Amino acid sequence: MPAFVIQLANNETEAVRVGYTASKKVGGAVQRNKAKRRMRELIRKEAFLSSQTGKDIVMIARHSILNYDFQKLSQDLHQALQKLGLKNN
């Protein structure tokens, strides 16, 4: 996706664990924190994750996440989760 990279792995727990990262390529501390807040909000809106078990999800911000339209980010996340097999529709 243009604004973020998403990675998926299985884990031995019964929970979904999500990690967020933004490197200095994204910008200074303020920009990195903004990028992580946007990614956290995207995942928070995905209610289906509560029905998943044994997954680790890592979201890596790209610089363009700072100016990307939030609705487009949501659509991109939906598409990425479909590609990973976490969403059917």
PDB file of N, CA, C and O in Angstrom:
ATOM      1  N   MET A   1       0.832  -1.170   0.000  1.00  0.00           N
ATOM      2  CA  MET A   1       0.000   0.000   0.000  1.00  0.00           C
ATOM      3  C   MET A   1       0.890   1.252   0.000  1.00  0.00           C
ATOM      4  O   MET A   1       2.000   1.221   0.533  1.00  0.00           O
ATOM      5  N   PRO A   2       0.423   2.319  -0.577  1.00  0.00           N
ATOM      6  CA  PRO A   2       1.265   3.523  -0.678  1.00  0.00           C
ATOM      7  C   PRO A   2       1.607   4.176   0.668  1.00  0.00           C
ATOM      8  O   PRO A   2       2.663   4.794   0.804  1.00  0.00           O
ATOM      9  N   ALA A   3       0.726   4.042   1.656  1.00  0.00           N
ATOM     10  CA  ALA A   3       0.935   4.755   2.917  1.00  0.00           C
ATOM     11  C   ALA A   3       1.461   3.880   4.043  1.00  0.00           C
ATOM     12  O   ALA A   3       1.931   4.397   5.057  1.00  0.00           O
ATOM     13  N   PHE A   4       1.390   2.569   3.885  1.00  0.00           N
ATOM     14  CA  PHE A   4       1.860   1.675   4.939  1.00  0.00           C
ATOM     15  C   PHE A   4       2.160   0.302   4.378  1.00  0.00           C
ATOM     16  O   PHE A   4       1.725  -0.057   3.283  1.00  0.00           O
ATOM     17  N   VAL A   5       2.916  -0.459   5.158  1.00  0.00           N
ATOM     18  CA  VAL A   5       3.188  -1.866   4.870  1.00  0.00           C
ATOM     19  C   VAL A   5       2.546  -2.643   6.006  1.00  0.00           C
ATOM     20  O   VAL A   5       2.607  -2.219   7.160  1.00  0.00           O
ATOM     21  N   ILE A   6       1.933  -3.775   5.692  1.00  0.00           N
ATOM     22  CA  ILE A   6       1.324  -4.588   6.736  1.00  0.00           C
ATOM     23  C   ILE A   6       1.878  -6.002   6.620  1.00  0.00           C
ATOM     24  O   ILE A   6       1.957  -6.569   5.530  1.00  0.00           O
ATOM     25  N   GLN A   7       2.258  -6.559   7.765  1.00  0.00           N
ATOM     26  CA  GLN A   7       2.805  -7.916   7.808  1.00  0.00           C
ATOM     27  C   GLN A   7       1.973  -8.751   8.765  1.00  0.00           C
ATOM     28  O   GLN A   7       1.435  -8.241   9.748  1.00  0.00           O
ATOM     29  N   LEU A   8       1.873 -10.048   8.463  1.00  0.00           N
ATOM     30  CA  LEU A   8       1.060 -10.951   9.268  1.00  0.00           C
ATOM     31  C   LEU A   8       1.875 -12.194   9.598  1.00  0.00           C
ATOM     32  O   LEU A   8       2.615 -12.706   8.758  1.00  0.00           O
ATOM     33  N   ALA A   9       1.731 -12.673  10.834  1.00  0.00           N
ATOM     34  CA  ALA A   9       2.373 -13.916  11.260  1.00  0.00           C
ATOM     35  C   ALA A   9       1.455 -14.609  12.259  1.00  0.00           C
ATOM     36  O   ALA A   9       0.643 -13.963  12.920  1.00  0.00           O
ATOM     37  N   ASN A  10       1.587 -15.897  12.361  1.00  0.00           N
ATOM     38  CA  ASN A  10       0.834 -16.656  13.365  1.00  0.00           C
ATOM     39  C   ASN A  10       1.581 -16.597  14.690  1.00  0.00           C
ATOM     40  O   ASN A  10       2.804 -16.456  14.721  1.00  0.00           O
ATOM     41  N   ASN A  11       0.831 -16.707  15.787  1.00  0.00           N
ATOM     42  CA  ASN A  11       1.457 -16.799  17.095  1.00  0.00           C
ATOM     43  C   ASN A  11       0.765 -17.902  17.894  1.00  0.00           C
ATOM     44  O   ASN A  11      -0.260 -18.429  17.461  1.00  0.00           O
ATOM     45  N   GLU A  12       1.307 -18.249  19.037  1.00  0.00           N
ATOM     46  CA  GLU A  12       0.771 -19.341  19.841  1.00  0.00           C
ATOM     47  C   GLU A  12      -0.264 -18.885  20.866  1.00  0.00           C
ATOM     48  O   GLU A  12      -0.718 -19.693  21.677  1.00  0.00           O
ATOM     49  N   THR A  13      -0.640 -17.626  20.848  1.00  0.00           N
ATOM     50  CA  THR A  13      -1.607 -17.134  21.819  1.00  0.00           C
ATOM     51  C   THR A  13      -3.010 -17.178  21.226  1.00  0.00           C
ATOM     52  O   THR A  13      -3.188 -17.476  20.045  1.00  0.00           O
ATOM     53  N   GLU A  14      -3.983 -16.883  22.042  1.00  0.00           N
ATOM     54  CA  GLU A  14      -5.371 -16.831  21.588  1.00  0.00           C
ATOM     55  C   GLU A  14      -5.788 -15.409  21.242  1.00  0.00           C
ATOM     56  O   GLU A  14      -6.980 -15.129  21.111  1.00  0.00           O
ATOM     57  N   ALA A  15      -4.839 -14.522  21.097  1.00  0.00           N
ATOM     58  CA  ALA A  15      -5.148 -13.113  20.872  1.00  0.00           C
ATOM     59  C   ALA A  15      -4.554 -12.622  19.559  1.00  0.00           C
ATOM     60  O   ALA A  15      -3.679 -13.256  18.969  1.00  0.00           O
ATOM     61  N   VAL A  16      -5.049 -11.496  19.129  1.00  0.00           N
ATOM     62  CA  VAL A  16      -4.452 -10.783  18.006  1.00  0.00           C
ATOM     63  C   VAL A  16      -3.582  -9.694  18.602  1.00  0.00           C
ATOM     64  O   VAL A  16      -4.055  -8.864  19.378  1.00  0.00           O
ATOM     65  N   ARG A  17      -2.310  -9.699  18.238  1.00  0.00           N
ATOM     66  CA  ARG A  17      -1.395  -8.670  18.721  1.00  0.00           C
ATOM     67  C   ARG A  17      -1.045  -7.779  17.537  1.00  0.00           C
ATOM     68  O   ARG A  17      -0.755  -8.263  16.442  1.00  0.00           O
ATOM     69  N   VAL A  18      -1.075  -6.470  17.772  1.00  0.00           N
ATOM     70  CA  VAL A  18      -0.802  -5.512  16.705  1.00  0.00           C
ATOM     71  C   VAL A  18       0.340  -4.608  17.140  1.00  0.00           C
ATOM     72  O   VAL A  18       0.350  -4.091  18.257  1.00  0.00           O
ATOM     73  N   GLY A  19       1.297  -4.426  16.247  1.00  0.00           N
ATOM     74  CA  GLY A  19       2.416  -3.532  16.503  1.00  0.00           C
ATOM     75  C   GLY A  19       2.476  -2.454  15.436  1.00  0.00           C
ATOM     76  O   GLY A  19       2.114  -2.688  14.283  1.00  0.00           O
ATOM     77  N   TYR A  20       2.927  -1.289  15.819  1.00  0.00           N
ATOM     78  CA  TYR A  20       3.004  -0.147  14.910  1.00  0.00           C
ATOM     79  C   TYR A  20       4.415   0.404  14.944  1.00  0.00           C
ATOM     80  O   TYR A  20       5.025   0.512  16.009  1.00  0.00           O
ATOM     81  N   THR A  21       4.935   0.755  13.770  1.00  0.00           N
ATOM     82  CA  THR A  21       6.264   1.335  13.734  1.00  0.00           C
ATOM     83  C   THR A  21       6.327   2.429  12.676  1.00  0.00           C
ATOM     84  O   THR A  21       5.699   2.337  11.621  1.00  0.00           O
ATOM     85  N   ALA A  22       7.088   3.450  12.979  1.00  0.00           N
ATOM     86  CA  ALA A  22       7.335   4.548  12.053  1.00  0.00           C
ATOM     87  C   ALA A  22       8.799   4.957  12.237  1.00  0.00           C
ATOM     88  O   ALA A  22       9.194   5.413  13.310  1.00  0.00           O
ATOM     89  N   SER A  23       9.578   4.792  11.205  1.00  0.00           N
ATOM     90  CA  SER A  23      11.008   5.101  11.310  1.00  0.00           C
ATOM     91  C   SER A  23      11.239   6.596  11.109  1.00  0.00           C
ATOM     92  O   SER A  23      10.304   7.348  10.833  1.00  0.00           O
ATOM     93  N   LYS A  24      12.469   7.008  11.246  1.00  0.00           N
ATOM     94  CA  LYS A  24      12.817   8.420  11.061  1.00  0.00           C
ATOM     95  C   LYS A  24      12.632   8.861   9.621  1.00  0.00           C
ATOM     96  O   LYS A  24      12.636  10.061   9.343  1.00  0.00           O
ATOM     97  N   LYS A  25      12.469   7.915   8.692  1.00  0.00           N
ATOM     98  CA  LYS A  25      12.165   8.271   7.304  1.00  0.00           C
ATOM     99  C   LYS A  25      10.803   8.951   7.201  1.00  0.00           C
ATOM    100  O   LYS A  25      10.568   9.742   6.288  1.00  0.00           O
ATOM    101  N   VAL A  26       9.903   8.644   8.139  1.00  0.00           N
ATOM    102  CA  VAL A  26       8.576   9.259   8.148  1.00  0.00           C
ATOM    103  C   VAL A  26       8.686  10.726   8.546  1.00  0.00           C
ATOM    104  O   VAL A  26       7.953  11.566   8.023  1.00  0.00           O
ATOM    105  N   GLY A  27       9.583  11.035   9.455  1.00  0.00           N
ATOM    106  CA  GLY A  27       9.769  12.417   9.898  1.00  0.00           C
ATOM    107  C   GLY A  27      10.250  12.456  11.330  1.00  0.00           C
ATOM    108  O   GLY A  27      10.745  11.466  11.871  1.00  0.00           O
ATOM    109  N   GLY A  28      10.094  13.621  11.931  1.00  0.00           N
ATOM    110  CA  GLY A  28      10.495  13.806  13.325  1.00  0.00           C
ATOM    111  C   GLY A  28       9.523  13.100  14.262  1.00  0.00           C
ATOM    112  O   GLY A  28       8.618  12.393  13.820  1.00  0.00           O
ATOM    113  N   ALA A  29       9.722  13.302  15.559  1.00  0.00           N
ATOM    114  CA  ALA A  29       8.918  12.614  16.567  1.00  0.00           C
ATOM    115  C   ALA A  29       7.427  12.933  16.426  1.00  0.00           C
ATOM    116  O   ALA A  29       6.587  12.046  16.582  1.00  0.00           O
ATOM    117  N   VAL A  30       7.098  14.174  16.136  1.00  0.00           N
ATOM    118  CA  VAL A  30       5.698  14.568  16.001  1.00  0.00           C
ATOM    119  C   VAL A  30       5.051  13.843  14.821  1.00  0.00           C
ATOM    120  O   VAL A  30       3.933  13.342  14.938  1.00  0.00           O
ATOM    121  N   GLN A  31       5.742  13.787  13.696  1.00  0.00           N
ATOM    122  CA  GLN A  31       5.207  13.113  12.520  1.00  0.00           C
ATOM    123  C   GLN A  31       5.099  11.605  12.743  1.00  0.00           C
ATOM    124  O   GLN A  31       4.124  10.986  12.317  1.00  0.00           O
ATOM    125  N   ARG A  32       6.093  11.011  13.409  1.00  0.00           N
ATOM    126  CA  ARG A  32       6.036   9.571  13.679  1.00  0.00           C
ATOM    127  C   ARG A  32       4.877   9.240  14.607  1.00  0.00           C
ATOM    128  O   ARG A  32       4.183   8.243  14.405  1.00  0.00           O
ATOM    129  N   ASN A  33       4.662  10.072  15.626  1.00  0.00           N
ATOM    130  CA  ASN A  33       3.538   9.845  16.534  1.00  0.00           C
ATOM    131  C   ASN A  33       2.206   9.995  15.810  1.00  0.00           C
ATOM    132  O   ASN A  33       1.277   9.227  16.061  1.00  0.00           O
ATOM    133  N   LYS A  34       2.105  10.966  14.925  1.00  0.00           N
ATOM    134  CA  LYS A  34       0.871  11.143  14.138  1.00  0.00           C
ATOM    135  C   LYS A  34       0.621   9.911  13.276  1.00  0.00           C
ATOM    136  O   LYS A  34      -0.510   9.435  13.185  1.00  0.00           O
ATOM    137  N   ALA A  35       1.664   9.398  12.647  1.00  0.00           N
ATOM    138  CA  ALA A  35       1.525   8.210  11.797  1.00  0.00           C
ATOM    139  C   ALA A  35       1.035   7.019  12.615  1.00  0.00           C
ATOM    140  O   ALA A  35       0.155   6.282  12.170  1.00  0.00           O
ATOM    141  N   LYS A  36       1.597   6.825  13.803  1.00  0.00           N
ATOM    142  CA  LYS A  36       1.177   5.703  14.645  1.00  0.00           C
ATOM    143  C   LYS A  36      -0.248   5.888  15.148  1.00  0.00           C
ATOM    144  O   LYS A  36      -0.994   4.914  15.244  1.00  0.00           O
ATOM    145  N   ARG A  37      -0.640   7.117  15.471  1.00  0.00           N
ATOM    146  CA  ARG A  37      -2.030   7.368  15.892  1.00  0.00           C
ATOM    147  C   ARG A  37      -3.004   7.034  14.766  1.00  0.00           C
ATOM    148  O   ARG A  37      -4.065   6.459  15.007  1.00  0.00           O
ATOM    149  N   ARG A  38      -2.642   7.395  13.548  1.00  0.00           N
ATOM    150  CA  ARG A  38      -3.517   7.094  12.408  1.00  0.00           C
ATOM    151  C   ARG A  38      -3.635   5.581  12.201  1.00  0.00           C
ATOM    152  O   ARG A  38      -4.725   5.080  11.925  1.00  0.00           O
ATOM    153  N   MET A  39      -2.532   4.857  12.330  1.00  0.00           N
ATOM    154  CA  MET A  39      -2.591   3.400  12.155  1.00  0.00           C
ATOM    155  C   MET A  39      -3.397   2.744  13.267  1.00  0.00           C
ATOM    156  O   MET A  39      -4.166   1.817  13.012  1.00  0.00           O
ATOM    157  N   ARG A  40      -3.226   3.219  14.509  1.00  0.00           N
ATOM    158  CA  ARG A  40      -4.005   2.663  15.624  1.00  0.00           C
ATOM    159  C   ARG A  40      -5.495   2.873  15.405  1.00  0.00           C
ATOM    160  O   ARG A  40      -6.294   1.979  15.683  1.00  0.00           O
ATOM    161  N   GLU A  41      -5.875   4.038  14.912  1.00  0.00           N
ATOM    162  CA  GLU A  41      -7.284   4.322  14.661  1.00  0.00           C
ATOM    163  C   GLU A  41      -7.827   3.436  13.533  1.00  0.00           C
ATOM    164  O   GLU A  41      -8.969   2.982  13.598  1.00  0.00           O
ATOM    165  N   LEU A  42      -7.030   3.196  12.523  1.00  0.00           N
ATOM    166  CA  LEU A  42      -7.460   2.299  11.442  1.00  0.00           C
ATOM    167  C   LEU A  42      -7.772   0.906  11.983  1.00  0.00           C
ATOM    168  O   LEU A  42      -8.810   0.329  11.659  1.00  0.00           O
ATOM    169  N   ILE A  43      -6.880   0.371  12.800  1.00  0.00           N
ATOM    170  CA  ILE A  43      -7.083  -0.965  13.357  1.00  0.00           C
ATOM    171  C   ILE A  43      -8.246  -0.968  14.336  1.00  0.00           C
ATOM    172  O   ILE A  43      -9.012  -1.931  14.373  1.00  0.00           O
ATOM    173  N   ARG A  44      -8.397   0.083  15.129  1.00  0.00           N
ATOM    174  CA  ARG A  44      -9.495   0.161  16.087  1.00  0.00           C
ATOM    175  C   ARG A  44     -10.844   0.065  15.385  1.00  0.00           C
ATOM    176  O   ARG A  44     -11.780  -0.523  15.926  1.00  0.00           O
ATOM    177  N   LYS A  45     -10.955   0.630  14.201  1.00  0.00           N
ATOM    178  CA  LYS A  45     -12.220   0.605  13.457  1.00  0.00           C
ATOM    179  C   LYS A  45     -12.509  -0.763  12.844  1.00  0.00           C
ATOM    180  O   LYS A  45     -13.628  -1.011  12.397  1.00  0.00           O
ATOM    181  N   GLU A  46     -11.535  -1.636  12.817  1.00  0.00           N
ATOM    182  CA  GLU A  46     -11.720  -2.974  12.251  1.00  0.00           C
ATOM    183  C   GLU A  46     -12.207  -3.921  13.335  1.00  0.00           C
ATOM    184  O   GLU A  46     -11.407  -4.632  13.942  1.00  0.00           O
ATOM    185  N   ALA A  47     -13.502  -3.935  13.582  1.00  0.00           N
ATOM    186  CA  ALA A  47     -14.098  -4.719  14.670  1.00  0.00           C
ATOM    187  C   ALA A  47     -13.929  -6.221  14.471  1.00  0.00           C
ATOM    188  O   ALA A  47     -13.954  -6.969  15.449  1.00  0.00           O
ATOM    189  N   PHE A  48     -13.760  -6.681  13.242  1.00  0.00           N
ATOM    190  CA  PHE A  48     -13.640  -8.117  12.984  1.00  0.00           C
ATOM    191  C   PHE A  48     -12.420  -8.727  13.662  1.00  0.00           C
ATOM    192  O   PHE A  48     -12.386  -9.938  13.882  1.00  0.00           O
ATOM    193  N   LEU A  49     -11.424  -7.924  13.996  1.00  0.00           N
ATOM    194  CA  LEU A  49     -10.200  -8.466  14.589  1.00  0.00           C
ATOM    195  C   LEU A  49     -10.469  -9.155  15.919  1.00  0.00           C
ATOM    196  O   LEU A  49      -9.705 -10.030  16.326  1.00  0.00           O
ATOM    197  N   SER A  50     -11.538  -8.777  16.597  1.00  0.00           N
ATOM    198  CA  SER A  50     -11.845  -9.416  17.877  1.00  0.00           C
ATOM    199  C   SER A  50     -12.226 -10.883  17.691  1.00  0.00           C
ATOM    200  O   SER A  50     -12.142 -11.666  18.637  1.00  0.00           O
ATOM    201  N   SER A  51     -12.645 -11.264  16.480  1.00  0.00           N
ATOM    202  CA  SER A  51     -13.012 -12.658  16.221  1.00  0.00           C
ATOM    203  C   SER A  51     -11.821 -13.494  15.751  1.00  0.00           C
ATOM    204  O   SER A  51     -11.940 -14.714  15.638  1.00  0.00           O
ATOM    205  N   GLN A  52     -10.690 -12.871  15.478  1.00  0.00           N
ATOM    206  CA  GLN A  52      -9.490 -13.570  15.031  1.00  0.00           C
ATOM    207  C   GLN A  52      -8.715 -14.086  16.243  1.00  0.00           C
ATOM    208  O   GLN A  52      -8.801 -13.521  17.333  1.00  0.00           O
ATOM    209  N   THR A  53      -7.964 -15.157  16.040  1.00  0.00           N
ATOM    210  CA  THR A  53      -7.103 -15.662  17.108  1.00  0.00           C
ATOM    211  C   THR A  53      -5.749 -16.034  16.534  1.00  0.00           C
ATOM    212  O   THR A  53      -5.630 -16.412  15.369  1.00  0.00           O
ATOM    213  N   GLY A  54      -4.737 -15.922  17.370  1.00  0.00           N
ATOM    214  CA  GLY A  54      -3.408 -16.382  17.022  1.00  0.00           C
ATOM    215  C   GLY A  54      -2.727 -15.663  15.878  1.00  0.00           C
ATOM    216  O   GLY A  54      -2.074 -16.305  15.056  1.00  0.00           O
ATOM    217  N   LYS A  55      -2.860 -14.346  15.800  1.00  0.00           N
ATOM    218  CA  LYS A  55      -2.245 -13.569  14.723  1.00  0.00           C
ATOM    219  C   LYS A  55      -1.419 -12.427  15.302  1.00  0.00           C
ATOM    220  O   LYS A  55      -1.785 -11.815  16.306  1.00  0.00           O
ATOM    221  N   ASP A  56      -0.314 -12.161  14.651  1.00  0.00           N
ATOM    222  CA  ASP A  56       0.490 -10.969  14.923  1.00  0.00           C
ATOM    223  C   ASP A  56       0.423 -10.101  13.676  1.00  0.00           C
ATOM    224  O   ASP A  56       0.700 -10.575  12.574  1.00  0.00           O
ATOM    225  N   ILE A  57       0.063  -8.854  13.839  1.00  0.00           N
ATOM    226  CA  ILE A  57      -0.014  -7.913  12.728  1.00  0.00           C
ATOM    227  C   ILE A  57       0.951  -6.778  13.029  1.00  0.00           C
ATOM    228  O   ILE A  57       0.950  -6.230  14.131  1.00  0.00           O
ATOM    229  N   VAL A  58       1.774  -6.429  12.048  1.00  0.00           N
ATOM    230  CA  VAL A  58       2.699  -5.312  12.188  1.00  0.00           C
ATOM    231  C   VAL A  58       2.401  -4.325  11.070  1.00  0.00           C
ATOM    232  O   VAL A  58       2.376  -4.689   9.894  1.00  0.00           O
ATOM    233  N   MET A  59       2.177  -3.071  11.449  1.00  0.00           N
ATOM    234  CA  MET A  59       1.960  -2.007  10.469  1.00  0.00           C
ATOM    235  C   MET A  59       3.167  -1.084  10.488  1.00  0.00           C
ATOM    236  O   MET A  59       3.586  -0.609  11.543  1.00  0.00           O
ATOM    237  N   ILE A  60       3.718  -0.837   9.309  1.00  0.00           N
ATOM    238  CA  ILE A  60       4.890   0.018   9.161  1.00  0.00           C
ATOM    239  C   ILE A  60       4.482   1.231   8.336  1.00  0.00           C
ATOM    240  O   ILE A  60       4.033   1.095   7.198  1.00  0.00           O
ATOM    241  N   ALA A  61       4.639   2.408   8.911  1.00  0.00           N
ATOM    242  CA  ALA A  61       4.232   3.638   8.236  1.00  0.00           C
ATOM    243  C   ALA A  61       5.230   4.026   7.154  1.00  0.00           C
ATOM    244  O   ALA A  61       6.438   3.837   7.291  1.00  0.00           O
ATOM    245  N   ARG A  62       4.687   4.571   6.081  1.00  0.00           N
ATOM    246  CA  ARG A  62       5.497   5.222   5.061  1.00  0.00           C
ATOM    247  C   ARG A  62       5.246   6.723   5.182  1.00  0.00           C
ATOM    248  O   ARG A  62       4.255   7.146   5.778  1.00  0.00           O
ATOM    249  N   HIS A  63       6.136   7.513   4.622  1.00  0.00           N
ATOM    250  CA  HIS A  63       6.029   8.965   4.756  1.00  0.00           C
ATOM    251  C   HIS A  63       4.681   9.500   4.273  1.00  0.00           C
ATOM    252  O   HIS A  63       4.160  10.450   4.859  1.00  0.00           O
ATOM    253  N   SER A  64       4.112   8.925   3.238  1.00  0.00           N
ATOM    254  CA  SER A  64       2.873   9.451   2.661  1.00  0.00           C
ATOM    255  C   SER A  64       1.665   9.301   3.580  1.00  0.00           C
ATOM    256  O   SER A  64       0.623   9.901   3.316  1.00  0.00           O
ATOM    257  N   ILE A  65       1.776   8.513   4.658  1.00  0.00           N
ATOM    258  CA  ILE A  65       0.640   8.347   5.568  1.00  0.00           C
ATOM    259  C   ILE A  65       0.248   9.675   6.225  1.00  0.00           C
ATOM    260  O   ILE A  65      -0.902   9.843   6.630  1.00  0.00           O
ATOM    261  N   LEU A  66       1.172  10.599   6.333  1.00  0.00           N
ATOM    262  CA  LEU A  66       0.908  11.863   7.008  1.00  0.00           C
ATOM    263  C   LEU A  66      -0.116  12.722   6.270  1.00  0.00           C
ATOM    264  O   LEU A  66      -0.889  13.442   6.902  1.00  0.00           O
ATOM    265  N   ASN A  67      -0.129  12.654   4.947  1.00  0.00           N
ATOM    266  CA  ASN A  67      -1.021  13.507   4.154  1.00  0.00           C
ATOM    267  C   ASN A  67      -2.092  12.719   3.421  1.00  0.00           C
ATOM    268  O   ASN A  67      -2.855  13.291   2.643  1.00  0.00           O
ATOM    269  N   TYR A  68      -2.160  11.439   3.653  1.00  0.00           N
ATOM    270  CA  TYR A  68      -3.112  10.573   2.962  1.00  0.00           C
ATOM    271  C   TYR A  68      -4.506  10.756   3.543  1.00  0.00           C
ATOM    272  O   TYR A  68      -4.659  10.884   4.758  1.00  0.00           O
ATOM    273  N   ASP A  69      -5.511  10.769   2.697  1.00  0.00           N
ATOM    274  CA  ASP A  69      -6.899  10.874   3.140  1.00  0.00           C
ATOM    275  C   ASP A  69      -7.257   9.661   4.002  1.00  0.00           C
ATOM    276  O   ASP A  69      -6.963   8.525   3.632  1.00  0.00           O
ATOM    277  N   PHE A  70      -7.896   9.908   5.155  1.00  0.00           N
ATOM    278  CA  PHE A  70      -8.174   8.819   6.085  1.00  0.00           C
ATOM    279  C   PHE A  70      -9.120   7.782   5.485  1.00  0.00           C
ATOM    280  O   PHE A  70      -8.962   6.589   5.744  1.00  0.00           O
ATOM    281  N   GLN A  71     -10.098   8.211   4.691  1.00  0.00           N
ATOM    282  CA  GLN A  71     -11.020   7.269   4.051  1.00  0.00           C
ATOM    283  C   GLN A  71     -10.257   6.349   3.095  1.00  0.00           C
ATOM    284  O   GLN A  71     -10.538   5.153   3.026  1.00  0.00           O
ATOM    285  N   LYS A  72      -9.294   6.907   2.360  1.00  0.00           N
ATOM    286  CA  LYS A  72      -8.475   6.105   1.448  1.00  0.00           C
ATOM    287  C   LYS A  72      -7.594   5.137   2.244  1.00  0.00           C
ATOM    288  O   LYS A  72      -7.386   4.000   1.820  1.00  0.00           O
ATOM    289  N   LEU A  73      -7.076   5.581   3.394  1.00  0.00           N
ATOM    290  CA  LEU A  73      -6.300   4.687   4.252  1.00  0.00           C
ATOM    291  C   LEU A  73      -7.148   3.496   4.687  1.00  0.00           C
ATOM    292  O   LEU A  73      -6.680   2.357   4.679  1.00  0.00           O
ATOM    293  N   SER A  74      -8.384   3.759   5.061  1.00  0.00           N
ATOM    294  CA  SER A  74      -9.294   2.701   5.487  1.00  0.00           C
ATOM    295  C   SER A  74      -9.551   1.711   4.357  1.00  0.00           C
ATOM    296  O   SER A  74      -9.567   0.500   4.576  1.00  0.00           O
ATOM    297  N   GLN A  75      -9.751   2.226   3.161  1.00  0.00           N
ATOM    298  CA  GLN A  75      -9.955   1.349   2.001  1.00  0.00           C
ATOM    299  C   GLN A  75      -8.712   0.510   1.718  1.00  0.00           C
ATOM    300  O   GLN A  75      -8.815  -0.677   1.408  1.00  0.00           O
ATOM    301  N   ASP A  76      -7.541   1.130   1.825  1.00  0.00           N
ATOM    302  CA  ASP A  76      -6.289   0.401   1.605  1.00  0.00           C
ATOM    303  C   ASP A  76      -6.098  -0.699   2.646  1.00  0.00           C
ATOM    304  O   ASP A  76      -5.658  -1.800   2.314  1.00  0.00           O
ATOM    305  N   LEU A  77      -6.427  -0.405   3.905  1.00  0.00           N
ATOM    306  CA  LEU A  77      -6.316  -1.418   4.951  1.00  0.00           C
ATOM    307  C   LEU A  77      -7.261  -2.577   4.661  1.00  0.00           C
ATOM    308  O   LEU A  77      -6.883  -3.741   4.794  1.00  0.00           O
ATOM    309  N   HIS A  78      -8.478  -2.260   4.269  1.00  0.00           N
ATOM    310  CA  HIS A  78      -9.463  -3.288   3.939  1.00  0.00           C
ATOM    311  C   HIS A  78      -8.922  -4.193   2.822  1.00  0.00           C
ATOM    312  O   HIS A  78      -9.016  -5.418   2.903  1.00  0.00           O
ATOM    313  N   GLN A  79      -8.362  -3.579   1.791  1.00  0.00           N
ATOM    314  CA  GLN A  79      -7.805  -4.336   0.668  1.00  0.00           C
ATOM    315  C   GLN A  79      -6.611  -5.187   1.118  1.00  0.00           C
ATOM    316  O   GLN A  79      -6.484  -6.339   0.705  1.00  0.00           O
ATOM    317  N   ALA A  80      -5.746  -4.632   1.955  1.00  0.00           N
ATOM    318  CA  ALA A  80      -4.577  -5.379   2.434  1.00  0.00           C
ATOM    319  C   ALA A  80      -5.008  -6.576   3.271  1.00  0.00           C
ATOM    320  O   ALA A  80      -4.430  -7.657   3.149  1.00  0.00           O
ATOM    321  N   LEU A  81      -6.018  -6.394   4.123  1.00  0.00           N
ATOM    322  CA  LEU A  81      -6.495  -7.494   4.958  1.00  0.00           C
ATOM    323  C   LEU A  81      -7.146  -8.584   4.122  1.00  0.00           C
ATOM    324  O   LEU A  81      -7.066  -9.762   4.469  1.00  0.00           O
ATOM    325  N   GLN A  82      -7.787  -8.205   3.029  1.00  0.00           N
ATOM    326  CA  GLN A  82      -8.335  -9.204   2.117  1.00  0.00           C
ATOM    327  C   GLN A  82      -7.209 -10.012   1.478  1.00  0.00           C
ATOM    328  O   GLN A  82      -7.302 -11.236   1.378  1.00  0.00           O
ATOM    329  N   LYS A  83      -6.163  -9.344   1.053  1.00  0.00           N
ATOM    330  CA  LYS A  83      -5.012 -10.038   0.442  1.00  0.00           C
ATOM    331  C   LYS A  83      -4.351 -10.998   1.427  1.00  0.00           C
ATOM    332  O   LYS A  83      -3.833 -12.043   1.033  1.00  0.00           O
ATOM    333  N   LEU A  84      -4.371 -10.638   2.708  1.00  0.00           N
ATOM    334  CA  LEU A  84      -3.766 -11.496   3.727  1.00  0.00           C
ATOM    335  C   LEU A  84      -4.712 -12.618   4.168  1.00  0.00           C
ATOM    336  O   LEU A  84      -4.325 -13.494   4.941  1.00  0.00           O
ATOM    337  N   GLY A  85      -5.936 -12.587   3.678  1.00  0.00           N
ATOM    338  CA  GLY A  85      -6.905 -13.636   4.027  1.00  0.00           C
ATOM    339  C   GLY A  85      -7.612 -13.426   5.344  1.00  0.00           C
ATOM    340  O   GLY A  85      -8.198 -14.365   5.882  1.00  0.00           O
ATOM    341  N   LEU A  86      -7.572 -12.215   5.881  1.00  0.00           N
ATOM    342  CA  LEU A  86      -8.222 -11.942   7.154  1.00  0.00           C
ATOM    343  C   LEU A  86      -9.649 -11.427   6.984  1.00  0.00           C
ATOM    344  O   LEU A  86     -10.424 -11.399   7.940  1.00  0.00           O
ATOM    345  N   LYS A  87      -9.988 -11.027   5.780  1.00  0.00           N
ATOM    346  CA  LYS A  87     -11.317 -10.488   5.506  1.00  0.00           C
ATOM    347  C   LYS A  87     -11.874 -11.124   4.254  1.00  0.00           C
ATOM    348  O   LYS A  87     -11.147 -11.332   3.283  1.00  0.00           O
ATOM    349  N   ASN A  88     -13.159 -11.436   4.267  1.00  0.00           N
ATOM    350  CA  ASN A  88     -13.775 -12.085   3.119  1.00  0.00           C
ATOM    351  C   ASN A  88     -14.364 -11.103   2.126  1.00  0.00           C
ATOM    352  O   ASN A  88     -14.227 -11.292   0.917  1.00  0.00           O
ATOM    353  N   ASN A  89     -15.019 -10.056   2.611  1.00  0.00           N
ATOM    354  CA  ASN A  89     -15.716  -9.151   1.688  1.00  0.00           C
ATOM    355  C   ASN A  89     -14.968  -7.881   1.468  1.00  0.00           C
ATOM    356  O   ASN A  89     -15.424  -7.018   0.718  1.00  0.00           O
TER     357      ASN A  89
END
